[in-house]
């Protein structure tokens, strides 16, 4: 026997409760009309029906309103139309029965539209709360990142002007990542857009240039977009200072692909050719740590730098699924 979905018993209880509300409202309407029988006589048999339909629909929803209307129509037919306590009525009373049904349906439709408006207002308010929380979370992460960049950039052994220029460049890369997110409504950013924003100041051109980019459309989360932007800025800065972009013949190729599997994986490579011979540094600087450690944590994957003699290579892997 198939297992009952979780929450099904509660849904049945709620549905039954709405039906009971409609039945009680219909019974109350009939009781009120019967109490007014000495004053009104059998005329206007559906007089209390409309406010009760509205009340039951507002309390229990559309199903309560439908149940109330059906209870009242059948009860009024039996009690007040034609011979009492029978389902026989004169032909001239048919118009009143139909008209009452139409007005009741109009009330239900209006209540349903009101409920939809209320649900949309609640959803909009919840969306605003989520955006506010996300903004606060991103702001904290950004400030923490800026603090770390500042602490590792402004060190006593470096000239102030050099440190300030490097700090401003890194903050510019961070700004480019956020600009790409804003252009994509903040939910995610296109990897190609980030690459173009970061690499254009270093000589990238869409047609011909010393930097080439190639790969499919890949959307990155805000955290991943920020980490990728900073890592690419570090790679490009290093290429201008010491690598392929420091000589006229040097070239940089950035390519990425998606590998399908249990989880979709992004593979991005940075290749430098034509530059001076590469010598591996004796220790990892902040730029290398920013690429390998920060990028690995943000992407949930790996980042590796290979200081090959013919040109620096960077391999980045990230799980997107």
N, C-alpha and C positions, 0 to 999 in steps of 0.2 A: 504494500500500500504506500503510495507516495507520501512523503513527509509534507505536512502543512506548512506553508510559508510563514516565516516569523512575522508577527504582527497581525495575522489574519483573525484570530479570536477578538482582538481589540477592535479591529475594523468592523466586525459583525456586531459587536456590542454598540458601537457608535451609530451604525446604520439602524439597528433596532431602536435605539433611543430616539433617533429623529422621527421614526415612524410613530412611536408612542407619543411624542410631542404633537405631531399632526393629528393623531386620533383624539387626544385630550382637547386640543384647540377646537376641533370640529364638534366634539361633544359639548364643549362649553358654549359654542355658538348656537347649537341647536337648543340647548337648555335655556339660554337667554331669550331666544326667539319664542320658545314655548311659554316662557314666563310672561312675555309681552302679548300673548294671544288674546287675553281679555281686552286689551287696549287697541290693538291693531287688527284683530281678526285674522283671517287667513290671507289677507293682502300683504304684499311685500314680504314673501316668505324668506328671502335671502338677505334681509336687512343687515344682520350682524356678520354676514359671511366675509365681506371684504376686509374689515379691520382684523379679523381673526386670521385670514390668509396672510396678510402682511405681518402680523405679529409672529405667527408660527414660522414663517419663512425667515424672519430676522433672527429668531431664536435658534431654530434647528436647521436652517438651510432650505434648499429647493424641495428636497424630498418631504420635509415636514409640511411645506406649503401645499404641495400636490396632494398629500394625504388629507390635510385639513379640507381642501376644496372638494375632494372626492367624497369625504364623509358628510360634508354639509349638503352637497348636491343630492346625494342619495337619501340622506335623512329628511331634508326639506321636501323632496319629492314624495316620500312615504308619509310624512306627517301633515303637510300643508297643501299639496297640489291635489286637485280632484277630490274624490272621496277620501276622508282621513283613513290612515293606516292601510293604504293600498298603493300600488304603483300604476294607478290609472289616473290620467289627467286630461283635461280638456285641450283641444288643439290650440286654442288661443294662448294657453300657458306655455307652449313650446318655445315661443319667441323669448319669453323671460328666462327660461332655462338656458337657451343658447347664449343669450346676451350675458347672463351671469357667468357662464363658463368662459366666454371671451374676455370679459373684464378681469376675471380671476387669473387667466393666463397672462394677461398684460401685467398684472401686479407681480406675478412670479418672474416674468422676464426682466422687469425693472429691478427686482431684488437681486436676481442673478447678475445683472450688469453692475449693480452696486457692490456686490461681493467681489467681482473681478477688479473693480477700481480699488477697493480696499487691499486686495492681495497685491496688486501692482504697487500701491503705495508702500506696503510693508516690504516688498522685495526691493524697491528702490532705496528705502531706508537701510535695509540690511546691506545692500551693495555699497552704500556710502560708508557704513561702519567698516566693512571689509577693506575698502580703499584706504580709509584713515589708518587702520591697523597696519596695512601693507606699507603705506607711506612712512609711518613711524619706524617700522622694521627696517626698511631700506635706508632711512636716514641714519639710524644707529649703525648699520653695517658700513655705510659710506664714511661716516665720521671716524669709525674705528680704523677703516682702511687708510684714510687720509692721515690719521695720527701715526699709523705704522710707517707710511711712506715718509712722513716728515722726520720721524725719529731716525730712520735709517739713511736718509739723504743728508740731513744737516749734522755732520760729524765734525769733530774738532780738526781732523787732519785735512779737510778739504777747504779750498778757498770758498768764501761766501758766495761770490758771483756764480761760480760753477755750480754749487749746490742749489742756489736759487733757480738757475736756468733749468736744471734737471728736475727740480721739484715742480716747476710750472709746467714743464712738458708732460710729466706724469699726470698731473691734475688735468691737463688738457685731454689726455687719453681717456681719463675717467669721465670727463665731460662728454666726449664723443660717444662713449658707450651709453650714457644716460640720454643723449640726444637721439640715438637710434631707438632706444626703448620708448621714448616719448612719441616718435614718429609712428611706432607700431602700437600705440595706445597703451604702452606700459606693460603688457602681458608678456611679450617676448620680442626679440630683436633678430633680424636676419643677419646671419654670419657674413654674407657678402657685403651688406651695408656697413657693418663694423669694419671690415677689412678696407673698404674704400675710404672711409672716414679717417682711419688711422694711417694708412699708407700713402695717401695723396700728398701730404707735406713732404714725404721722403722721395717723391718722384714717380709715384704710380700714375699711369695714364691709361684710359680705357682701350685705346687702339694699340699704340706702340710705346714701349717704355722699358726701363730696366727692371721693373717689377711686374710679374704676371700673377694673376689669380685665376683659379679654375676649380669649379665644384658645383654641386647641386644646391638647391635652396634648403637651408637648415635654419630652423628657428631655435634660439637659445633663451633660456630663462634669464631673468635679470642678474642673478648671481654669476651665472656662467658668462653672460655677455660682458660684465665688468671685468672678470678675470681674464677673458680672452683679449679684451682691448688692451689691458695693461701688459700682458705677456707679449702681444704683437708689437706694442710700442717699444718694449725693451729690446726685442729682437731687431727691429728696424734701427733703433738708436745705436746698438752695437755694430750693426752692419755698416752704418755711416762712419762710425769712429774707427773701427778696426777691420771690418769684414768686406764683403763684396761691393758694397756701395761706396767704399772709400777709394775705389779706382774706377776709371772710365769704362773699363772692359767688364766690370763685375755685373752680375745679374742675380736676381732673387726670384725664386718660383715658389708660390704658395698654392697648394692643392689640397683638396679634401674629398672624401667619399663617405658614403654610408654603407655599412655592412649589416645585412639582415641576419637575424638570429632570434634567440629567445628574447633578447633585448636589442633594440636598434643601437648601433655603435657608430660614433663619428670618429674618423681617422683623418687628422690634419697634419700636413708635413710642410716644413720650411726648409728650402734648399738654397744655399749660396754657392755660386760658381764664379770663377774668373777673378777672384780677389786675391789678396796676399795670402801666403801660407799661414795656416791657423796653428797657433800654439795654445794648448790647453792651459788655463790659468792654474797657479799653484793652489788656490783656494776659491771656493764659491763665493761670489759677491752677492750683494742684495738683488741685483737684476736676475742672476741665475736662480736664486732662491725664490724670487717672485714668480718666475716661470715654472719651475719644477714643483715647489711645495704648494704655493697658493693656487696654481692652476689645477693641480691634482686634487686638492681638497674641494675646490669649487665645482669641478666637473665630475667628481666621483670616479675618476679614471686614472690616467698616468700621463706624465710629461717627461720627456728625456731629451737632454742636450748631448750631441755628439760633436766633439771638436775635431773633426776629420781634417787632415792637412790641406785637402783641396777645397774646403769650405764648410762652414758651420751647418749642422743639420739639427732640426728639432722635430720630434715626433710626439704628437698629442693624440691621446685616445680618450673618449668620453662616452658614457652610456646615456642615451637619450630616452630609452624606454623605462 
